[in-house]
Amino acid sequence: MSTETSKAQDAVSAGLIANPKNGDSASAGGVFTVTCVGADGVEKWSDTFHNLVVNEGLQDMNSKYFKGSGYTAGWYLGLVSGATSPTYAAGNTLASHSGWTELVPGTAYTGNRIAAVFNAASPTLADPSEVSNSVAPSAFPMLVNGTVVAGAFLTTAATGTSGVLFSVGSFTGGNKSVDSGDTLNVTYTFSLDAA
């Protein structure tokens, strides 16, 4: 006579998988809009393009917001030269940016870099929050002819290289042509979004 035996065994295993990342995040970015208006008041062309917010700009924003006291800032827009095809890097500063050059204020357009006056952050208590100088775009009265403009940048300095470079970007379709007497109206919009 044979005897068969069997043994049943159940095993239960439990574990916890933890997500090391916090579920909340934020994204930030800026957009330039440049419109060329001829001496006759007729729009010649317009372009909207995203920018690179450089490391110096990010550091400045965090330092002023989280560590600053009684902070006020003057902001200025400048133009990128179209003499070459520019390249940008996160490590660019106003004093050091080997991949691009500034379109020379006072020679290519009237005056220094043009002030950008931003509105209050809007929409109120909503996401995303935006600031822009769209109510009064910065106007560049051009003094030169040809394919001279490649893009724009935002800085804290009206002149020189001692200010903070916040962001820089190029037109979507390549460098643009202007005529002496044209005006370039430049708007910068910066958005913070709880993603």
Secondary structure, DSSP 8 states (H G I E B T S, - for coil): --------------------S-S--EEEEEEEEEEEE-TTS-EEEEEEEE-EE-HHHHHHHHIIIII-SS-----EEEEEE-SS-----TT--SS--TT--B--BTTTBSSSSEE------BSTT-SSEEEE-TTS-EEEEB---EEEEEEEEEES-SSSS-S-EEEEEE-TTS-EEE-TT-EEEEEEEEEEEE-
